[in-house]
Amino acid sequence: MKFIYTFEVDVNDEKVKVFFAKPSNSDIEDGEYIYAQKFNKLLNDGFMSRAMMSKKFDDIGGLFSEKRNQDVSEDLLKLIESKRTIEFFEGAEDLTEDQEVDLKRAKEVYIAVEKDILEKDMQLHQMYSQSADAKAEEHMIKHYILNGAFFYEKIKKGDQLEEQVFPIFEGSNSNEKQAQLDLLLEDPEEDDSSLTKKKKKLARESLVTFQRVAALWYQGLCHDQESTEEAFEKFYQDEVEEDENEAEEAEEDKPSPPKKKAAKKETKNKKD
């Protein structure tokens, strides 16, 4: 089993290591089948495909205006030119002052243009978010998560603790794993077992990260720990910082545990 991304989740003041496993060939085949099945069903239910939505946008004025296409072409040209400059000067020794200025400017242009292209891509993604393609892809991504989300648990064997891997969503088929997901997203109950409570916390705290990793992997943007971290920084930096800030605020808002009252010591007066 190959791990694409490993991270930690705080469960009751305990750090639990979870990871997303690379989908197997059979998982990919099942995912493609789920996509096709859901896509056809959504079309029959009245959802439009991306192609149908694009045609409709064109009919009412055009999604890709001439100016927009020109802006995109200029952005791509700037990206290529700045990348060439960076590759030419990066790592070279004894750069002149002018060359260092050119390298710095090229890096700034590359970052700015890349961000602009990503923002345009996100706008398109949002516009097509209700398409049959996007909805079918959501089901496929969920399939990869249900089969690829695992966590480490320390099991006592003899006198030693041995770390073993367990699936977060148990089940022999998709329906059983979907039922597990539904169960773990419910509020904790008093009669839940300690393991169920733990997995509910794991599912709630890790699901967004699993969705991001699975989507990045599916789009070919990551394949291991390093490439995933790079993709996170590039595509989800603002969201990650926002999540971290919310977690810190929630931690600060927690009521402090009551202080134990110091036991009163009885003192006896010593008689002279």
MITIMI-138777 format. One record per residue (C-alpha): residue in three letters; y, x, z. Coordinates in pm, 1 decimal, padded with zeros to 6 digits, m for minus. Last residue first. Example, Ala and Ser with C-alpha at 12.3 -4.5 7.8 and 13.67 -1.06 7.14 Angstrom:
<selums>
<selum type="SER" y="m00106.0" x="01367.0" z="00714.0"/>
<selum type="ALA" y="m00450.0" x="01230.0" z="00780.0"/>
</selums>
This chain:
<selums>
<selum type="ASP" y="02752.9" x="00586.9" z="07510.3"/>
<selum type="LYS" y="02618.7" x="00270.1" z="07364.6"/>
<selum type="LYS" y="02545.4" x="00278.2" z="07001.0"/>
<selum type="ASN" y="02649.8" x="m00028.6" z="06821.3"/>
<selum type="LYS" y="02378.7" x="m00145.2" z="06591.8"/>
<selum type="THR" y="02434.8" x="m00174.4" z="06227.0"/>
<selum type="GLU" y="02277.3" x="m00435.3" z="06004.8"/>
<selum type="LYS" y="02288.0" x="m00343.0" z="05642.6"/>
<selum type="LYS" y="02388.6" x="m00609.0" z="05403.4"/>
<selum type="ALA" y="02195.1" x="m00603.5" z="05084.3"/>
<selum type="ALA" y="02413.4" x="m00548.9" z="04784.8"/>
<selum type="LYS" y="02444.0" x="m00855.5" z="04571.3"/>
<selum type="LYS" y="02274.6" x="m00822.5" z="04240.4"/>
<selum type="LYS" y="02507.3" x="m00842.8" z="03950.7"/>
<selum type="PRO" y="02456.6" x="m01131.1" z="03717.0"/>
<selum type="PRO" y="02369.7" x="m01025.7" z="03362.6"/>
<selum type="SER" y="02673.8" x="m01007.0" z="03137.6"/>
<selum type="PRO" y="02716.7" x="m01303.0" z="02908.6"/>
<selum type="LYS" y="02658.3" x="m01221.0" z="02541.5"/>
<selum type="ASP" y="02981.5" x="m01231.8" z="02346.5"/>
<selum type="GLU" y="02981.9" x="m00854.3" z="02291.3"/>
<selum type="GLU" y="02636.1" x="m00869.8" z="02131.6"/>
<selum type="ALA" y="02743.9" x="m01153.7" z="01905.5"/>
<selum type="GLU" y="03049.1" x="m00953.1" z="01803.4"/>
<selum type="GLU" y="02831.0" x="m00650.4" z="01723.0"/>
<selum type="ALA" y="02592.6" x="m00862.8" z="01515.6"/>
<selum type="GLU" y="02883.4" x="m01019.8" z="01328.4"/>
<selum type="ASN" y="03025.7" x="m00674.6" z="01255.9"/>
<selum type="GLU" y="02687.9" x="m00553.3" z="01128.5"/>
<selum type="ASP" y="02651.3" x="m00855.3" z="00900.3"/>
<selum type="GLU" y="03003.9" x="m00800.8" z="00762.6"/>
<selum type="GLU" y="02930.2" x="m00432.2" z="00699.4"/>
<selum type="VAL" y="02609.9" x="m00527.5" z="00516.9"/>
<selum type="GLU" y="02791.4" x="m00790.1" z="00308.3"/>
<selum type="ASP" y="03065.8" x="m00545.9" z="00204.9"/>
<selum type="GLN" y="02813.1" x="m00273.1" z="00112.7"/>
<selum type="TYR" y="02583.2" x="m00506.8" z="m00079.5"/>
<selum type="PHE" y="02582.3" x="m00380.6" z="m00438.2"/>
<selum type="LYS" y="02651.3" x="m00007.5" z="m00426.8"/>
<selum type="GLU" y="02556.5" x="00073.4" z="m00068.6"/>
<selum type="PHE" y="02247.6" x="m00145.1" z="m00091.9"/>
<selum type="ALA" y="02152.7" x="00017.6" z="m00423.5"/>
<selum type="GLU" y="02175.3" x="00364.9" z="m00266.5"/>
<selum type="GLU" y="01965.0" x="00252.1" z="00030.9"/>
<selum type="THR" y="01709.3" x="00104.9" z="m00208.2"/>
<selum type="SER" y="01698.4" x="00424.6" z="m00417.8"/>
<selum type="GLU" y="01627.9" x="00631.5" z="m00105.5"/>
<selum type="GLN" y="01362.2" x="00404.2" z="00043.9"/>
<selum type="ASP" y="01166.5" x="00353.9" z="m00280.4"/>
<selum type="HIS" y="01165.1" x="00160.3" z="m00607.5"/>
<selum type="CYS" y="01520.0" x="00032.9" z="m00657.3"/>
<selum type="LEU" y="01741.1" x="m00113.8" z="m00930.7"/>
<selum type="GLY" y="01464.0" x="m00246.7" z="m01155.6"/>
<selum type="GLN" y="01594.0" x="m00604.7" z="m01143.6"/>
<selum type="TYR" y="01280.6" x="m00712.5" z="m00954.6"/>
<selum type="TRP" y="01331.2" x="m00428.7" z="m00704.1"/>
<selum type="LEU" y="01692.1" x="m00533.3" z="m00639.4"/>
<selum type="ALA" y="01588.1" x="m00897.4" z="m00591.9"/>
<selum type="ALA" y="01303.4" x="m00801.4" z="m00355.8"/>
<selum type="VAL" y="01534.6" x="m00576.2" z="m00154.0"/>
<selum type="ARG" y="01806.3" x="m00841.0" z="m00123.0"/>
<selum type="GLN" y="01565.8" x="m01117.7" z="m00025.1"/>
<selum type="PHE" y="01393.2" x="m00891.9" z="00229.5"/>
<selum type="THR" y="01732.0" x="m00809.2" z="00382.5"/>
<selum type="VAL" y="01817.5" x="m01178.3" z="00411.1"/>
<selum type="LEU" y="01478.0" x="m01254.2" z="00570.7"/>
<selum type="SER" y="01491.7" x="m00979.6" z="00834.6"/>
<selum type="GLU" y="01660.4" x="m01135.0" z="01138.6"/>
<selum type="ARG" y="01520.4" x="m01487.6" z="01104.2"/>
<selum type="ALA" y="01168.5" x="m01373.2" z="01015.3"/>
<selum type="LEU" y="01151.3" x="m01114.8" z="01293.8"/>
<selum type="LYS" y="01280.9" x="m01361.4" z="01554.4"/>
<selum type="LYS" y="01024.5" x="m01618.1" z="01447.8"/>
<selum type="LYS" y="00761.5" x="m01342.7" z="01446.6"/>
<selum type="LYS" y="00837.5" x="m01256.4" z="01808.8"/>
<selum type="LYS" y="00830.1" x="m01616.8" z="01921.7"/>
<selum type="THR" y="00498.9" x="m01665.2" z="01739.4"/>
<selum type="LEU" y="00354.1" x="m01351.8" z="01905.4"/>
<selum type="SER" y="00465.4" x="m01465.3" z="02252.5"/>
<selum type="SER" y="00295.2" x="m01799.0" z="02195.5"/>
<selum type="ASP" y="00517.3" x="m02100.1" z="02139.1"/>
<selum type="ASP" y="00505.2" x="m02362.8" z="02416.8"/>
<selum type="GLU" y="00874.4" x="m02327.7" z="02497.2"/>
<selum type="GLU" y="00971.0" x="m02375.1" z="02132.8"/>
<selum type="PRO" y="01167.4" x="m02133.7" z="01914.1"/>
<selum type="ASP" y="01385.2" x="m02300.2" z="01648.6"/>
<selum type="GLU" y="01216.3" x="m02338.4" z="01310.9"/>
<selum type="LEU" y="01234.3" x="m02059.9" z="01052.7"/>
<selum type="LEU" y="00893.3" x="m01931.0" z="01159.7"/>
<selum type="LEU" y="00725.7" x="m02264.8" z="01088.9"/>
<selum type="ASP" y="00872.7" x="m02303.7" z="00739.2"/>
<selum type="LEU" y="00772.8" x="m01945.8" z="00654.4"/>
<selum type="GLN" y="00420.1" x="m02006.5" z="00786.0"/>
<selum type="ALA" y="00391.5" x="m02322.7" z="00575.4"/>
<selum type="GLN" y="00498.2" x="m02116.9" z="00272.3"/>
<selum type="LYS" y="00225.6" x="m01866.8" z="00360.3"/>
<selum type="GLU" y="m00033.6" x="m02146.1" z="00375.2"/>
<selum type="ASN" y="00083.0" x="m02289.2" z="00042.0"/>
<selum type="SER" y="00084.5" x="m01948.1" z="m00126.9"/>
<selum type="ASN" y="m00275.8" x="m01865.9" z="m00034.9"/>
<selum type="SER" y="m00487.6" x="m01698.1" z="00232.8"/>
<selum type="GLY" y="m00220.4" x="m01720.3" z="00498.9"/>
<selum type="GLU" y="m00003.1" x="m01509.6" z="00728.3"/>
<selum type="PHE" y="00368.8" x="m01452.2" z="00685.0"/>
<selum type="ILE" y="00484.2" x="m01151.9" z="00886.8"/>
<selum type="PRO" y="00188.9" x="m00947.5" z="00763.1"/>
<selum type="PHE" y="00047.4" x="m00689.4" z="01008.8"/>
<selum type="VAL" y="00046.6" x="m00307.6" z="01007.7"/>
<selum type="GLN" y="m00098.2" x="m00101.9" z="01293.1"/>
<selum type="GLU" y="00040.2" x="00149.9" z="01542.5"/>
<selum type="GLU" y="m00218.5" x="00270.9" z="01793.3"/>
<selum type="LEU" y="m00153.6" x="00274.4" z="02166.7"/>
<selum type="GLN" y="m00399.9" x="00489.4" z="02359.1"/>
<selum type="ASP" y="m00637.2" x="00447.6" z="02654.5"/>
<selum type="GLY" y="m00896.3" x="00252.7" z="02461.8"/>
<selum type="LYS" y="m00726.5" x="00097.7" z="02167.9"/>
<selum type="LYS" y="m00402.4" x="m00072.8" z="02258.8"/>
<selum type="ILE" y="m00225.6" x="m00217.3" z="01958.5"/>
<selum type="LYS" y="00130.9" x="m00122.4" z="01865.3"/>
<selum type="GLU" y="00269.8" x="m00357.1" z="01601.8"/>
<selum type="TYR" y="00430.5" x="m00262.9" z="01273.5"/>
<selum type="PHE" y="00573.5" x="m00530.5" z="01046.2"/>
<selum type="PHE" y="00504.6" x="m00666.7" z="00698.4"/>
<selum type="ALA" y="00684.5" x="m00866.3" z="00428.3"/>
<selum type="GLY" y="00528.3" x="m00823.3" z="00081.5"/>
<selum type="ASN" y="00331.7" x="m01139.6" z="00012.4"/>
<selum type="LEU" y="00581.4" x="m01398.2" z="00137.7"/>
<selum type="ILE" y="00865.1" x="m01180.8" z="00007.7"/>
<selum type="TYR" y="00721.8" x="m01154.3" z="m00344.9"/>
<selum type="HIS" y="00670.6" x="m01532.1" z="m00361.0"/>
<selum type="LYS" y="01027.0" x="m01587.8" z="m00236.8"/>
<selum type="ILE" y="01153.2" x="m01376.5" z="m00527.2"/>
<selum type="MET" y="00954.0" x="m01595.5" z="m00768.6"/>
<selum type="HIS" y="01094.7" x="m01916.2" z="m00621.6"/>
<selum type="GLU" y="01450.4" x="m01778.1" z="m00647.3"/>
<selum type="GLU" y="01382.0" x="m01673.6" z="m01007.8"/>
<selum type="ALA" y="01294.9" x="m02032.8" z="m01095.0"/>
<selum type="LYS" y="01631.1" x="m02147.1" z="m00955.5"/>
<selum type="ALA" y="01819.3" x="m01877.7" z="m01150.0"/>
<selum type="ASP" y="01645.3" x="m01957.4" z="m01480.2"/>
<selum type="ALA" y="01683.6" x="m02334.3" z="m01435.0"/>
<selum type="SER" y="02058.4" x="m02280.8" z="m01403.0"/>
<selum type="GLN" y="02245.9" x="m02357.6" z="m01081.9"/>
<selum type="SER" y="02339.3" x="m01993.5" z="m01013.7"/>
<selum type="TYR" y="02466.2" x="m01947.7" z="m01370.2"/>
<selum type="MET" y="02835.1" x="m01945.7" z="m01278.8"/>
<selum type="GLN" y="02761.5" x="m01742.2" z="m00966.4"/>
<selum type="HIS" y="02575.1" x="m01479.7" z="m01168.2"/>
<selum type="LEU" y="02860.1" x="m01465.3" z="m01419.6"/>
<selum type="GLN" y="03108.8" x="m01399.7" z="m01140.2"/>
<selum type="MET" y="02873.2" x="m01138.1" z="m00992.2"/>
<selum type="ASP" y="02861.5" x="m00958.8" z="m01328.7"/>
<selum type="LYS" y="03241.5" x="m00953.4" z="m01347.5"/>
<selum type="GLU" y="03253.8" x="m00809.2" z="m00994.9"/>
<selum type="LEU" y="02994.1" x="m00547.5" z="m01087.8"/>
<selum type="ILE" y="03196.6" x="m00446.5" z="m01393.3"/>
<selum type="ASP" y="03510.6" x="m00407.4" z="m01180.8"/>
<selum type="LYS" y="03322.7" x="m00201.5" z="m00921.2"/>
<selum type="GLU" y="03188.7" x="00028.2" z="m01193.3"/>
<selum type="VAL" y="03539.5" x="00063.4" z="m01332.6"/>
<selum type="ALA" y="03687.2" x="00162.7" z="m00995.2"/>
<selum type="ILE" y="03404.9" x="00405.0" z="m00906.8"/>
<selum type="TYR" y="03411.8" x="00575.0" z="m01249.1"/>
<selum type="VAL" y="03792.4" x="00594.5" z="m01253.9"/>
<selum type="GLU" y="03800.4" x="00761.2" z="m00911.1"/>
<selum type="LYS" y="03526.8" x="01006.8" z="m01009.0"/>
<selum type="ALA" y="03705.7" x="01090.6" z="m01335.9"/>
<selum type="ARG" y="04034.8" x="01148.2" z="m01149.4"/>
<selum type="LYS" y="03865.7" x="01391.7" z="m00910.1"/>
<selum type="LEU" y="03700.5" x="01578.7" z="m01195.8"/>
<selum type="ASP" y="04025.2" x="01596.9" z="m01396.9"/>
<selum type="VAL" y="04214.5" x="01726.6" z="m01090.7"/>
<selum type="GLU" y="03944.2" x="01988.2" z="m01033.9"/>
<selum type="GLN" y="03973.8" x="02088.3" z="m01400.3"/>
<selum type="ASP" y="04351.5" x="02124.5" z="m01369.1"/>
<selum type="GLU" y="04313.9" x="02347.5" z="m01061.8"/>
<selum type="THR" y="04063.6" x="02565.0" z="m01244.7"/>
<selum type="LEU" y="03697.3" x="02536.4" z="m01165.1"/>
<selum type="ASP" y="03531.9" x="02854.1" z="m01039.0"/>
<selum type="GLU" y="03179.5" x="02717.0" z="m01015.5"/>
<selum type="ALA" y="03031.8" x="02413.1" z="m01186.4"/>
<selum type="GLY" y="02840.5" x="02166.2" z="m00968.1"/>
<selum type="GLU" y="03004.6" x="01861.6" z="m01124.6"/>
<selum type="PHE" y="03230.3" x="01965.1" z="m01416.5"/>
<selum type="PHE" y="03029.4" x="01843.1" z="m01718.0"/>
<selum type="GLU" y="02842.1" x="01562.5" z="m01540.8"/>
<selum type="ILE" y="03168.5" x="01426.9" z="m01396.5"/>
<selum type="THR" y="03345.5" x="01443.5" z="m01733.3"/>
<selum type="ARG" y="03055.4" x="01268.9" z="m01908.1"/>
<selum type="LYS" y="03052.9" x="00997.7" z="m01642.0"/>
<selum type="SER" y="03428.5" x="00943.5" z="m01686.8"/>
<selum type="GLU" y="03383.7" x="00897.8" z="m02062.3"/>
<selum type="ILE" y="03089.4" x="00657.3" z="m02028.4"/>
<selum type="LEU" y="03259.4" x="00442.2" z="m01764.5"/>
<selum type="LYS" y="03585.9" x="00432.6" z="m01958.8"/>
<selum type="LEU" y="03397.0" x="00314.3" z="m02269.7"/>
<selum type="LEU" y="03213.3" x="00049.6" z="m02066.5"/>
<selum type="ASP" y="03540.7" x="m00076.9" z="m01921.4"/>
<selum type="GLU" y="03701.3" x="m00090.0" z="m02267.1"/>
<selum type="SER" y="03409.9" x="m00294.0" z="m02403.4"/>
<selum type="VAL" y="03429.2" x="m00532.0" z="m02105.9"/>
<selum type="ASP" y="03803.0" x="m00579.7" z="m02155.0"/>
<selum type="GLN" y="03753.0" x="m00646.4" z="m02529.3"/>
<selum type="ASN" y="03485.9" x="m00907.4" z="m02454.9"/>
<selum type="ARG" y="03720.9" x="m01072.6" z="m02206.2"/>
<selum type="LYS" y="04008.0" x="m01071.4" z="m02459.6"/>
<selum type="GLU" y="03788.5" x="m01225.5" z="m02730.7"/>
<selum type="SER" y="03677.8" x="m01499.1" z="m02493.8"/>
<selum type="PHE" y="03327.6" x="m01500.2" z="m02352.0"/>
<selum type="LEU" y="03277.8" x="m01835.1" z="m02181.6"/>
<selum type="GLY" y="03411.6" x="m02030.4" z="m02476.6"/>
<selum type="GLY" y="03636.9" x="m02329.4" z="m02500.9"/>
<selum type="ILE" y="03437.3" x="m02639.8" z="m02420.8"/>
<selum type="ASP" y="03162.3" x="m02584.5" z="m02679.7"/>
<selum type="ASP" y="03119.8" x="m02221.5" z="m02575.3"/>
<selum type="PHE" y="03061.4" x="m02323.8" z="m02214.0"/>
<selum type="LYS" y="02799.1" x="m02575.2" z="m02333.6"/>
<selum type="LYS" y="02626.4" x="m02307.6" z="m02540.7"/>
<selum type="SER" y="02624.2" x="m02074.3" z="m02241.4"/>
<selum type="MET" y="02480.3" x="m02352.1" z="m02021.2"/>
<selum type="MET" y="02198.3" x="m02415.5" z="m02269.9"/>
<selum type="ALA" y="02116.5" x="m02044.3" z="m02287.3"/>
<selum type="ARG" y="02122.7" x="m02014.5" z="m01907.6"/>
<selum type="SER" y="01879.7" x="m02306.9" z="m01884.9"/>
<selum type="MET" y="01991.9" x="m02654.2" z="m01792.0"/>
<selum type="PHE" y="01838.4" x="m02857.5" z="m01509.4"/>
<selum type="GLY" y="01723.1" x="m03211.7" z="m01595.9"/>
<selum type="ASP" y="01395.8" x="m03245.6" z="m01406.3"/>
<selum type="ASN" y="01198.0" x="m03146.7" z="m01717.7"/>
<selum type="LEU" y="01397.9" x="m02824.0" z="m01733.6"/>
<selum type="LEU" y="01326.6" x="m02765.9" z="m01364.6"/>
<selum type="LYS" y="00954.1" x="m02816.7" z="m01420.4"/>
<selum type="ASN" y="00950.1" x="m02568.0" z="m01707.0"/>
<selum type="PHE" y="01129.0" x="m02303.8" z="m01499.8"/>
<selum type="LYS" y="00910.6" x="m02367.2" z="m01193.5"/>
<selum type="GLN" y="00588.8" x="m02303.9" z="m01387.8"/>
<selum type="ALA" y="00727.9" x="m02006.2" z="m01578.5"/>
<selum type="TYR" y="00858.0" x="m01841.3" z="m01258.7"/>
<selum type="ILE" y="00537.0" x="m01916.4" z="m01066.1"/>
<selum type="TYR" y="00331.0" x="m01760.3" z="m01346.8"/>
<selum type="GLU" y="00552.9" x="m01451.0" z="m01349.1"/>
<selum type="GLY" y="00511.9" x="m01418.4" z="m00972.0"/>
<selum type="ASP" y="00134.5" x="m01456.9" z="m00995.7"/>
<selum type="GLU" y="00122.0" x="m01178.1" z="m01254.5"/>
<selum type="ILE" y="00347.7" x="m00962.2" z="m01035.3"/>
<selum type="ASP" y="00131.9" x="m01023.6" z="m00727.5"/>
<selum type="SER" y="m00179.8" x="m00933.8" z="m00931.4"/>
<selum type="ASN" y="m00015.9" x="m00607.5" z="m01038.0"/>
<selum type="SER" y="00068.4" x="m00530.2" z="m00676.3"/>
<selum type="PRO" y="00410.9" x="m00595.8" z="m00526.9"/>
<selum type="LYS" y="00567.2" x="m00294.1" z="m00350.9"/>
<selum type="ALA" y="00568.7" x="m00353.9" z="00024.0"/>
<selum type="PHE" y="00880.9" x="m00457.9" z="00212.7"/>
<selum type="PHE" y="00899.0" x="m00310.0" z="00560.3"/>
<selum type="VAL" y="00940.1" x="m00392.9" z="00926.3"/>
<selum type="LYS" y="00985.2" x="m00165.7" z="01229.4"/>
<selum type="VAL" y="01044.2" x="m00346.7" z="01558.1"/>
<selum type="LYS" y="01314.5" x="m00214.9" z="01790.1"/>
<selum type="GLU" y="01285.3" x="m00389.3" z="02127.5"/>
<selum type="ASP" y="01584.4" x="m00545.6" z="02304.0"/>
<selum type="ASN" y="01428.5" x="m00890.5" z="02261.6"/>
<selum type="VAL" y="01359.2" x="m00831.4" z="01894.4"/>
<selum type="ASP" y="01599.2" x="m00589.9" z="01721.5"/>
<selum type="VAL" y="01486.7" x="m00539.7" z="01362.0"/>
<selum type="GLU" y="01426.6" x="m00201.2" z="01201.4"/>
<selum type="PHE" y="01407.4" x="m00099.5" z="00835.8"/>
<selum type="THR" y="01153.8" x="00012.0" z="00575.5"/>
<selum type="TYR" y="01197.6" x="m00021.9" z="00199.8"/>
<selum type="ILE" y="00966.6" x="00016.9" z="m00099.6"/>
<selum type="PHE" y="00643.9" x="00072.8" z="00091.1"/>
<selum type="LYS" y="00332.0" x="00149.1" z="m00110.9"/>
<selum type="MET" y="00000.0" x="00000.0" z="00000.0"/>
</selums>
